[in-house]
Amino acid sequence: MSGGQLADNCFVPSSPRIAFLHLAFEDYSAAIANELGSIVDLTVFTPEPLRDRMAVRLGEGVRVETFAKPRFRDPRNIRTTPELLKRLREFDLVHVQQTGDPWVDLGLSTLRVPKVVTVHDVHPHSGDGDRIPGSYPARRVMHRTANGFIVHTEKMRADLQEQVGAEIPIVAIDHPAMRSVWIGDRQPQLAPTNRHDVLFFGRIWPYKGLDVLVKAMNIVREYVPDARLVVAGRGADLESIFGATVPDWVSLHNRFIDHEEIPTFFEDAAVVALPYRDATQSGVGIMAIDFLRPVVSSSLGGLRDLFSENTGGLLVEPESVDELASALTTLLLDDDVYRTCQEQLTTKYDQLSPRRIAADTADFYTGVLSRVG
C-alpha cells in the first residue's frame, strides 16, 4: 500500500479509503458526510431500511452503499453481519457512528481495520425505551478495539476517557449544524408563524421531561393566555403526562415526523423547549440553532455548553417547573430578549459550520492512521 511519510516515521495511505458506517443518526451523518465527501475518499454505508431517508439528506456527490440489516431478533443477522464486515475490510479506516446494535458492535470488535468511533452518549439515558438488550455491554466490547474516538463535549471526553483509558486518542469535535439537510441553501424564516407557540420535538422518553414542561405551561398560560405547546414525536404512556384528555392548548403529533415536515414545525414555533432530566448533547438543540429558534433548556451536560451563559436561549435547573415557566414566559413576551437570542444563534450557527467540523474529522483520521501505520 503506497503512502506518505509523516514526521514520526509512520506511514498512512496517500488517499485512504474511509468507510462511514451508521445505523441511525441520519441527520448528523448526512451533515458530516456531505462535507467529508469533498475532503476524503468517503463511502457511506447505510442500512437498507434507511436508504430512502438518507437519499433525501445526502448530496448527489456522496458515494453510498447499502447493507442488509435485519431487526435485532432476526436470525438472519448471523449471515448479514459477516457480509458487512467483509465489505468493510476493503477500506483503510472505518468511521463508526454509535450503533446500539449488539450484532454490529460485536462484529466490529473482530474487524482488523483501524476504527474511529463517534460516541453520541457515553452513558445510557435513564428510561430510554429504544435500547436493545445487551447493546451497552456489546458497545463496550467494540470500544476496546477502537483506535480513536470522537465526542462532542469536553465533559463527554473526560467521561469516555475513564472508560477506555488514557492510551486511546479522544477528540471533542462539535456536533455540526444541520440546516442544509433540512432546507438546502435557503435561510430559515426569522419570524415565527405563531409567536406564542412552544415546541417539544423528538422521541418522548421520561428523561426528556415533557411532564415538567406541561406543568410549566400551565403557569405560562396565566401570563400568555394564547400560549400553545406543540409536541411532535412518538411516545408511549402519554396519559400519565396529560391525563385522560389532552388539553386544547396542546397540539399533539404522536408519530414519526417526516423529513419534509421538520422545517414547518420549527419555523411555526417561537421557542424550543429542552426540559431534560439528563443529557449529554442534543440533536434537537442543534436543530433549534439551524432554524434560529431561541431555546429554554435544562442546564446540564452538553446542553449547558451549547447554550452557555444564556447565549441563544435561557438555561434553567432540571425539573424546576417555576424556572422553566419563567424563562418560557420571558421569551414569549419580551421581543428584545427574543431578537438578541436570535442574533446569538446566528453566530452560533456559523461556529458549528459542517465544513470546519468535517475538516477536523478528516485531520483526526490522519492522526489515527499515523498511529497505527
C-alpha positions as CSV (number, residue, x, y, z in Angstrom):
1,M,0.0,0.0,0.0
2,S,1.6,3.3,-1.1
3,G,1.6,6.1,1.4
4,G,3.1,9.4,2.5
5,Q,5.7,9.5,5.3
6,L,4.9,11.6,8.4
7,A,7.4,13.2,10.8
8,D,7.1,10.3,13.3
9,N,8.1,7.8,10.5
10,C,4.7,6.3,10.4
11,F,3.0,5.8,7.0
12,V,-0.6,6.4,6.0
13,P,-2.2,5.9,2.6
14,S,-1.8,8.9,0.4
15,S,-5.5,8.8,-0.2
16,P,-7.0,6.5,2.4
17,R,-10.4,5.0,1.7
18,I,-12.8,5.8,4.5
19,A,-16.0,3.8,5.2
20,F,-18.6,5.8,7.2
21,L,-20.9,3.4,8.9
22,H,-24.2,4.4,10.5
23,L,-27.3,2.6,11.7
24,A,-29.1,5.7,12.9
25,F,-28.3,9.4,13.4
26,E,-29.3,10.1,9.8
27,D,-29.3,13.9,10.0
28,Y,-25.9,14.1,11.8
29,S,-24.4,11.5,9.4
30,A,-25.6,13.4,6.3
31,A,-24.4,16.8,7.5
32,I,-20.9,15.4,8.1
33,A,-20.8,13.1,5.1
34,N,-21.9,15.9,2.7
35,E,-18.8,17.8,3.6
36,L,-16.4,14.9,4.2
37,G,-17.1,13.6,0.7
38,S,-15.2,16.6,-0.8
39,I,-12.3,16.2,1.6
40,V,-11.6,12.4,1.8
41,D,-12.3,9.3,-0.3
42,L,-15.5,8.5,1.5
43,T,-18.2,5.8,1.2
44,V,-21.3,6.0,3.4
45,F,-22.7,2.6,4.5
46,T,-26.3,3.0,5.3
47,P,-28.8,0.2,6.2
48,E,-31.3,-0.8,3.5
49,P,-34.3,0.3,5.7
50,L,-32.8,3.8,5.8
51,R,-31.9,4.1,2.2
52,D,-34.8,6.4,1.2
53,R,-34.5,8.6,4.3
54,M,-30.8,9.1,3.5
55,A,-31.4,9.7,-0.1
56,V,-33.2,13.0,0.6
57,R,-30.4,14.1,3.0
58,L,-27.2,13.2,1.2
59,G,-25.8,15.3,-1.6
60,E,-25.5,13.9,-5.1
61,G,-21.8,13.6,-4.9
62,V,-21.7,11.4,-1.9
63,R,-20.9,7.7,-2.6
64,V,-23.4,5.4,-0.8
65,E,-23.6,1.7,-0.3
66,T,-26.5,-0.1,1.4
67,F,-26.3,-3.2,3.5
68,A,-28.8,-5.7,4.8
69,K,-29.7,-5.1,8.5
70,P,-32.5,-7.2,9.9
71,R,-34.1,-6.4,13.2
72,F,-32.2,-7.4,16.3
73,R,-34.0,-10.7,17.0
74,D,-33.9,-11.8,13.4
75,P,-31.6,-14.8,13.0
76,R,-30.5,-13.6,9.5
77,N,-28.1,-11.3,11.4
78,I,-25.9,-14.4,11.7
79,R,-25.4,-14.1,7.9
80,T,-25.6,-10.4,7.2
81,T,-23.1,-9.2,9.9
82,P,-20.2,-11.2,8.4
83,E,-21.2,-10.0,4.9
84,L,-21.0,-6.4,6.1
85,L,-17.6,-7.0,7.8
86,K,-16.2,-8.5,4.5
87,R,-17.1,-5.3,2.6
88,L,-15.6,-3.1,5.3
89,R,-12.3,-4.9,5.2
90,E,-11.7,-3.3,1.8
91,F,-11.2,0.1,3.5
92,D,-8.3,1.8,5.2
93,L,-10.4,3.1,8.1
94,V,-13.9,2.6,9.3
95,H,-15.7,5.5,11.0
96,V,-18.5,4.1,13.1
97,Q,-21.4,6.1,14.4
98,Q,-22.6,4.8,17.7
99,T,-24.8,1.8,16.6
100,G,-26.8,0.5,19.6
101,D,-26.8,-2.9,17.9
102,P,-25.0,-5.9,19.5
103,W,-24.7,-7.8,16.3
104,V,-22.9,-5.0,14.6
105,D,-20.8,-3.9,17.6
106,L,-19.6,-7.4,18.4
107,G,-18.9,-8.0,14.7
108,L,-16.9,-4.8,14.5
109,S,-14.8,-5.9,17.5
110,T,-13.4,-8.6,15.3
111,L,-12.6,-6.3,12.4
112,R,-8.9,-5.7,12.0
113,V,-9.2,-2.4,10.2
114,P,-8.5,0.9,12.1
115,K,-11.7,2.2,13.6
116,V,-12.8,5.7,14.7
117,V,-16.0,5.7,16.8
118,T,-18.2,8.7,17.3
119,V,-19.9,8.3,20.7
120,H,-23.0,10.4,21.0
121,D,-23.9,9.2,24.5
122,V,-21.2,7.9,26.8
123,H,-23.8,6.6,29.3
124,P,-27.3,5.3,28.6
125,H,-30.1,7.7,29.2
126,S,-32.5,6.9,32.0
127,G,-35.8,5.5,30.7
128,D,-34.5,5.1,27.1
129,G,-37.0,2.6,25.8
130,D,-35.2,2.2,22.4
131,R,-32.2,0.5,23.9
132,I,-31.7,-3.1,22.7
133,P,-30.9,-5.7,25.4
134,G,-27.2,-6.2,25.6
135,S,-26.4,-3.1,23.5
136,Y,-24.4,-1.3,26.1
137,P,-22.1,-4.2,27.0
138,A,-21.6,-5.0,23.3
139,R,-20.6,-1.4,22.7
140,R,-18.0,-1.6,25.5
141,V,-16.5,-4.7,23.8
142,M,-16.2,-2.9,20.5
143,H,-14.8,0.2,22.1
144,R,-11.8,-1.9,23.4
145,T,-10.8,-2.5,19.8
146,A,-11.2,1.1,18.6
147,N,-8.2,3.3,17.5
148,G,-9.8,6.6,18.3
149,F,-13.0,8.3,19.5
150,I,-14.9,11.4,18.6
151,V,-17.3,13.0,21.1
152,H,-19.0,16.4,21.2
153,T,-18.0,18.0,24.5
154,E,-15.1,18.0,26.9
155,K,-17.2,16.5,29.6
156,M,-18.0,13.6,27.3
157,R,-14.3,13.3,26.5
158,A,-13.4,13.0,30.2
159,D,-16.2,10.5,30.9
160,L,-15.2,8.3,28.0
161,Q,-11.5,8.5,28.9
162,E,-12.4,6.9,32.3
163,Q,-14.0,4.0,30.4
164,V,-11.3,3.4,27.7
165,G,-8.1,4.6,29.4
166,A,-5.6,7.3,28.5
167,E,-3.9,5.5,25.7
168,I,-6.6,5.8,23.1
169,P,-6.9,9.3,21.5
170,I,-10.2,11.0,22.1
171,V,-11.1,14.3,20.5
172,A,-14.0,16.6,21.2
173,I,-15.4,17.9,17.9
174,D,-18.6,20.0,17.9
175,H,-21.9,18.5,16.7
176,P,-22.3,20.2,13.3
177,A,-25.2,22.5,12.3
178,M,-27.5,20.6,10.0
179,R,-29.5,23.3,8.3
180,S,-28.5,22.2,4.8
181,V,-30.1,18.8,5.5
182,W,-33.4,20.4,6.2
183,I,-33.7,23.4,3.8
184,G,-30.7,23.3,1.5
185,D,-29.3,26.8,0.8
186,R,-32.2,28.9,1.8
187,Q,-32.3,30.9,5.0
188,P,-34.7,30.0,7.8
189,Q,-37.9,32.0,8.4
190,L,-36.8,34.5,11.0
191,A,-40.3,35.4,12.4
192,P,-42.2,32.5,13.8
193,T,-45.6,31.8,12.3
194,N,-47.0,31.5,15.8
195,R,-45.3,33.9,18.2
196,H,-46.6,32.2,21.4
197,D,-46.0,28.5,20.4
198,V,-43.5,26.3,22.3
199,L,-42.1,23.3,20.5
200,F,-41.2,20.0,22.2
201,F,-39.6,17.9,19.4
202,G,-38.4,14.3,19.2
203,R,-39.0,10.9,20.8
204,I,-40.9,11.2,24.1
205,W,-39.0,9.4,26.9
206,P,-39.2,10.0,30.6
207,Y,-35.7,11.6,30.8
208,K,-36.8,14.3,28.4
209,G,-39.1,15.9,30.9
210,L,-42.3,16.5,28.9
211,D,-44.3,16.1,32.2
212,V,-42.3,19.0,33.7
213,L,-42.9,21.1,30.6
214,V,-46.7,20.5,30.7
215,K,-46.7,21.7,34.4
216,A,-44.7,24.8,33.4
217,M,-47.0,25.6,30.5
218,N,-50.0,25.7,32.9
219,I,-48.2,28.6,34.7
220,V,-47.1,30.2,31.4
221,R,-50.7,30.4,30.2
222,E,-51.6,32.6,33.2
223,Y,-49.4,35.3,31.6
224,V,-49.6,34.3,28.0
225,P,-53.3,33.1,27.6
226,D,-52.8,32.1,23.9
227,A,-49.6,30.1,24.5
228,R,-49.7,26.7,22.9
229,L,-47.5,23.6,23.3
230,V,-46.7,21.7,20.2
231,V,-45.5,18.2,20.8
232,A,-44.0,16.5,17.7
233,G,-42.7,12.9,18.1
234,R,-43.6,9.4,19.2
235,G,-44.2,8.4,22.8
236,A,-46.0,5.9,25.0
237,D,-47.9,6.3,28.2
238,L,-48.9,9.9,27.4
239,E,-51.9,9.6,29.6
240,S,-49.6,9.8,32.6
241,I,-48.5,13.2,31.3
242,F,-51.7,14.7,30.0
243,G,-54.4,12.7,31.8
244,A,-57.4,11.2,30.1
245,T,-57.8,14.2,27.8
246,V,-55.1,16.3,26.1
247,P,-55.7,20.0,26.8
248,D,-56.9,22.1,23.9
249,W,-53.8,24.2,24.1
250,V,-51.6,21.2,23.3
251,S,-51.1,20.3,19.6
252,L,-50.0,16.6,19.9
253,H,-48.4,14.8,16.9
254,N,-47.7,11.4,18.4
255,R,-46.0,9.8,15.4
256,F,-42.8,9.7,13.4
257,I,-42.2,13.1,11.9
258,D,-41.2,13.0,8.2
259,H,-38.2,14.9,6.9
260,E,-40.3,17.2,4.9
261,E,-42.3,18.3,7.9
262,I,-39.4,19.3,10.1
263,P,-38.9,22.9,8.8
264,T,-42.6,23.7,9.3
265,F,-42.6,22.6,12.9
266,F,-39.5,24.7,13.8
267,E,-40.4,27.7,11.7
268,D,-44.0,27.8,13.0
269,A,-42.9,27.8,16.7
270,A,-41.3,30.6,18.6
271,V,-39.4,28.7,21.3
272,V,-37.9,25.2,21.5
273,A,-38.1,23.6,25.0
274,L,-35.5,21.1,26.2
275,P,-36.6,20.3,29.8
276,Y,-34.4,17.2,30.0
277,R,-33.6,15.4,33.2
278,D,-30.3,14.1,31.9
279,A,-28.5,14.7,28.6
280,T,-25.0,14.6,27.1
281,Q,-25.9,16.5,23.9
282,S,-29.0,17.1,21.9
283,G,-29.7,17.0,18.2
284,V,-32.8,18.9,18.8
285,G,-30.8,21.7,20.3
286,I,-28.7,21.8,17.1
287,M,-31.9,21.9,15.1
288,A,-33.1,25.0,17.1
289,I,-29.8,26.7,16.1
290,D,-30.4,25.7,12.5
291,F,-33.7,27.4,12.5
292,L,-32.7,30.3,14.8
293,R,-35.3,29.4,17.4
294,P,-34.4,30.5,21.0
295,V,-34.2,27.7,23.5
296,V,-35.2,27.1,27.1
297,S,-33.0,24.2,28.2
298,S,-32.1,22.4,31.3
299,S,-28.6,23.4,32.5
300,L,-26.8,20.0,32.2
301,G,-24.4,18.0,30.1
302,G,-23.7,19.3,26.6
303,L,-26.8,21.5,26.7
304,R,-25.0,23.7,29.3
305,D,-22.1,24.0,26.9
306,L,-24.2,24.6,23.8
307,F,-26.2,27.4,25.4
308,S,-23.6,28.6,27.9
309,E,-24.1,32.0,29.6
310,N,-27.7,32.0,28.2
311,T,-26.5,32.6,24.6
312,G,-29.2,31.7,22.2
313,G,-31.7,30.9,24.9
314,L,-32.2,30.6,28.7
315,L,-30.8,27.8,31.0
316,V,-32.8,26.5,33.9
317,E,-32.3,24.0,36.6
318,P,-33.5,20.5,35.7
319,E,-37.1,19.7,36.9
320,S,-37.7,23.2,38.1
321,V,-41.2,24.0,37.0
322,D,-41.1,27.6,38.2
323,E,-37.8,28.4,36.5
324,L,-38.9,26.8,33.3
325,A,-42.2,28.7,33.3
326,S,-40.4,32.0,34.0
327,A,-37.9,31.5,31.2
328,L,-40.6,30.5,28.7
329,T,-42.7,33.5,29.6
330,T,-39.8,35.8,29.1
331,L,-39.0,34.5,25.6
332,L,-42.7,34.5,24.6
333,L,-43.3,38.1,25.7
334,D,-40.1,40.0,25.5
335,D,-39.3,40.8,21.9
336,D,-35.9,42.4,22.7
337,V,-34.7,39.3,24.5
338,Y,-36.0,37.2,21.7
339,R,-34.2,39.1,19.0
340,T,-31.0,39.1,21.0
341,C,-31.2,35.3,21.3
342,Q,-31.7,35.0,17.5
343,E,-28.7,37.1,16.8
344,Q,-26.6,34.9,19.2
345,L,-28.0,31.8,17.4
346,T,-26.8,33.2,14.1
347,T,-23.3,33.5,15.4
348,K,-23.5,30.0,17.0
349,Y,-24.7,28.5,13.7
350,D,-21.6,30.0,12.0
351,Q,-19.4,28.4,14.7
352,L,-20.9,25.0,14.0
353,S,-20.0,25.0,10.3
354,P,-20.2,21.4,8.9
355,R,-17.2,22.2,6.6
356,R,-15.0,23.1,9.6
357,I,-16.1,20.1,11.6
358,A,-15.6,17.8,8.6
359,A,-12.1,19.1,8.2
360,D,-11.4,18.5,11.9
361,T,-12.7,15.0,11.5
362,A,-10.5,14.3,8.4
363,D,-7.5,15.6,10.4
364,F,-8.3,13.1,13.1
365,Y,-8.5,10.3,10.6
366,T,-4.9,11.2,9.5
367,G,-3.7,11.2,13.1
368,V,-5.3,7.8,13.9
369,L,-3.8,6.2,10.7
370,S,-0.4,7.6,11.5
371,R,-0.5,5.9,15.0
372,V,-1.4,2.5,13.6
373,G,0.8,2.8,10.5
